[in-house]
Amino acid sequence: MESSFRNGFAANLPVALSVAAYGSVLGVLAAQKTLSWTELLFMNVAIFAGSAQFVMIDMWHPPLPILEITMAVFVINLRYLLIGASLRPIFKGRSIGCKAGMMHLVADENWAVTMAAHRKGSASPAYLLGGGLCVLSAWCAGTLTGHRLGAAIRNPEAFALDFAFTAVFTALAFSLWQGRHNIIPWILAALLAVAADQILPGKWYILIGGIGGAMTAALLSPKKEVSRVRDNR
């Protein structure tokens, strides 16, 4: 278990550097919104969801729109239902308490690294835990450092710091590419997300695009299995 934990922690170190980089952007924005260092640290540990925290900071103005912030975070984090389902083979045989605790430390980054390891047969709950603690540590270090620098950096866009978040997720998406059979689900997910962004308010496009792409992949998978069986005959 200790070896698997260390392997998971080490495997996430490269992506943790990027996490700290765009975390510093959140810290700068949080400082400009007058969040205290302690409040930001509590948000990191309690929420631990980069995209949701960016939305929270963007909506952070007095009087706080508590209901709107809660709904926005809820919608954005609904994708973790799909992420949790994808981790079912790794959590096999574990208790509900273990699964719940582990899921709190699941971020997009360590999930992607863990799934890549799972395809190679080297993933485990300890591997996922090691990666989660690595990413959480980097996230806290980045955001809290950025908070200290917030007074000095008034315009993050001038340094292209706002692009770090997009760059990390683009790299993660392409690392999950498995071949031509991903084309249709990816294209449909993108089209649904763009259409929802134009039609619906808020962040519903994240949920609609994600579910649309996932359902398409699920519907196409039986056809892929049939063709694979035929090829093996």
C-alpha positions in Angstrom: 0.0 0.0 0.0 2.8 2.4 0.9 4.5 1.7 -2.4 1.3 2.4 -4.4 0.7 5.6 -2.4 4.2 6.8 -3.2 3.8 5.9 -6.9 0.5 7.8 -7.1 2.1 10.8 -5.4 5.1 10.8 -7.7 3.0 10.2 -10.9 1.1 13.4 -10.1 4.1 15.6 -9.5 4.4 16.9 -13.1 0.7 17.9 -13.3 0.9 19.3 -9.7 3.3 22.0 -11.0 0.6 23.2 -13.4 -2.0 23.0 -10.7 0.1 25.2 -8.5 0.5 27.6 -11.4 -3.1 28.2 -12.1 -3.9 28.0 -8.4 -1.8 31.1 -8.0 -4.2 32.9 -10.4 -7.1 31.9 -8.1 -5.1 33.2 -5.1 -4.6 36.6 -6.8 -8.3 36.9 -7.7 -9.3 35.9 -4.2 -7.0 38.6 -2.7 -8.7 41.2 -5.0 -12.1 40.0 -3.7 -10.8 40.6 -0.2 -11.0 37.0 0.9 -8.7 36.4 3.8 -5.8 33.8 3.7 -7.7 31.6 6.2 -10.9 31.8 4.2 -9.1 30.7 1.1 -7.4 27.8 2.8 -10.8 26.6 4.2 -12.3 26.9 0.7 -9.4 24.8 -0.7 -9.8 22.0 1.9 -13.6 22.0 2.0 -14.4 22.4 -1.7 -11.2 21.3 -3.5 -12.6 21.9 -7.0 -10.6 24.3 -9.1 -13.3 25.2 -11.6 -16.0 25.6 -8.9 -13.7 27.8 -6.8 -13.0 30.0 -9.8 -16.7 30.5 -10.2 -17.2 31.1 -6.5 -14.5 33.8 -6.5 -16.0 35.4 -9.6 -19.4 35.6 -7.9 -17.9 36.7 -4.6 -19.3 40.2 -3.9 -21.4 41.7 -1.1 -24.1 40.8 -0.3 -23.0 37.2 -1.1 -25.4 35.4 -3.4 -25.3 32.3 -1.3 -28.1 30.4 -3.3 -26.6 31.3 -6.7 -23.1 30.3 -5.6 -24.4 27.0 -4.2 -26.3 26.1 -7.4 -23.4 27.0 -9.6 -21.0 24.9 -7.6 -23.5 22.0 -7.5 -24.0 22.1 -11.3 -20.3 22.3 -12.0 -19.5 19.4 -9.6 -22.2 17.1 -11.0 -19.5 15.8 -13.4 -18.1 14.0 -10.4 -21.0 11.5 -10.6 -19.5 10.4 -13.9 -16.0 10.5 -12.5 -17.0 8.4 -9.5 -18.7 5.9 -11.8 -15.5 5.5 -13.8 -13.6 4.8 -10.6 -15.9 1.9 -9.6 -13.4 -0.8 -10.6 -10.7 0.8 -8.5 -13.0 1.1 -5.5 -14.3 -2.5 -5.8 -14.7 -4.1 -2.3 -14.2 -0.8 -0.4 -16.7 0.6 2.2 -19.0 3.5 1.5 -17.0 5.6 4.0 -13.7 4.8 2.2 -15.3 5.7 -1.1 -16.7 9.0 0.2 -13.4 10.0 1.7 -11.4 9.2 -1.4 -13.8 11.0 -3.7 -13.3 14.2 -1.8 -9.7 14.1 -2.8 -10.5 13.3 -6.5 -9.7 16.2 -8.8 -9.7 16.1 -12.6 -5.9 15.9 -12.6 -5.3 12.9 -10.3 -8.4 11.2 -11.8 -6.9 11.4 -15.3 -3.5 10.1 -14.0 -5.2 7.3 -12.1 -7.3 6.2 -15.1 -4.2 6.2 -17.3 -2.5 3.9 -14.6 -5.7 1.8 -14.4 -5.5 1.0 -18.1 -2.0 -0.3 -17.4 -3.2 -2.3 -14.4 -1.2 -0.3 -11.8 -4.0 1.8 -10.1 -5.4 1.2 -6.7 -7.2 3.3 -4.0 -3.8 4.0 -2.4 -2.5 5.3 -5.7 -5.5 7.6 -6.1 -5.1 8.8 -2.5 -1.4 9.6 -3.1 -2.3 11.5 -6.2 -5.1 13.4 -4.5 -2.9 14.6 -1.6 -0.2 15.6 -4.1 -2.6 17.7 -6.1 -4.3 19.2 -2.9 -0.9 20.2 -1.5 0.1 21.9 -4.8 -3.3 23.6 -5.0 -3.0 25.0 -1.5 0.6 26.1 -2.1 -0.3 27.8 -5.4 -3.5 29.6 -4.2 -2.0 30.8 -0.9 1.2 32.0 -2.6 -0.9 33.8 -5.2 -3.0 35.4 -2.4 0.2 36.8 -0.9 1.1 38.2 -4.3 -2.4 39.5 -5.0 -1.6 43.1 -3.9 1.2 43.3 -6.3 -0.5 41.8 -9.4 -3.5 43.9 -10.3 -4.0 42.6 -13.9 -3.4 38.8 -14.2 -4.4 38.8 -17.8 -1.5 41.0 -18.7 0.8 38.1 -17.7 -1.4 35.4 -19.4 -1.9 33.8 -16.0 -5.6 33.3 -16.8 -4.6 30.9 -19.6 -3.0 28.4 -17.2 -6.3 26.9 -16.3 -7.3 26.3 -19.9 -3.9 24.9 -20.8 -3.9 22.3 -18.1 -7.3 20.9 -19.0 -6.5 20.9 -22.7 -3.4 18.8 -22.0 -5.4 16.4 -19.7 -8.1 16.0 -22.4 -5.6 15.0 -25.1 -3.8 12.6 -22.7 -7.1 10.7 -22.5 -7.4 10.3 -26.2 -7.8 6.6 -27.1 -8.2 6.6 -30.8 -10.7 7.3 -33.6 -13.7 5.9 -31.6 -13.4 9.0 -29.4 -14.2 11.3 -32.3 -18.0 11.2 -32.3 -18.5 11.5 -28.5 -16.0 14.3 -28.2 -17.5 16.3 -31.1 -21.1 15.8 -29.8 -20.0 16.8 -26.3 -18.4 20.0 -27.7 -21.5 20.9 -29.8 -23.9 20.3 -26.9 -21.7 22.4 -24.6 -21.5 25.3 -27.1 -25.2 25.2 -27.8 -26.1 25.1 -24.1 -23.7 28.0 -23.4 -25.6 30.1 -26.0 -29.1 29.1 -24.8 -28.9 28.5 -21.0 -27.6 30.8 -18.3 -24.9 29.8 -15.9 -22.7 26.7 -16.1 -25.2 24.2 -17.4 -23.1 23.7 -20.5 -20.6 21.7 -18.5 -23.2 19.2 -17.4 -25.0 18.9 -20.7 -21.8 18.5 -22.7 -20.3 15.9 -20.3 -23.5 13.8 -20.1 -24.1 14.0 -23.8 -20.6 12.9 -24.6 -20.7 10.1 -22.0 -24.0 8.8 -23.2 -22.9 8.8 -26.8 -19.8 6.8 -25.8 -21.9 4.3 -23.8 -24.3 3.9 -26.7 -21.5 3.3 -29.2 -19.6 0.9 -27.0 -21.8 -2.2 -27.7 -21.1 -1.7 -31.4 -17.4 -1.5 -30.8 -17.5 -4.7 -28.8 -19.4 -6.5 -31.6 -17.0 -5.3 -34.2 -14.1 -6.4 -32.0 -15.5 -9.9 -31.6 -16.0 -10.2 -35.3 -12.4 -9.1 -35.9 -11.2 -11.8 -33.5 -13.0 -14.6 -35.4 
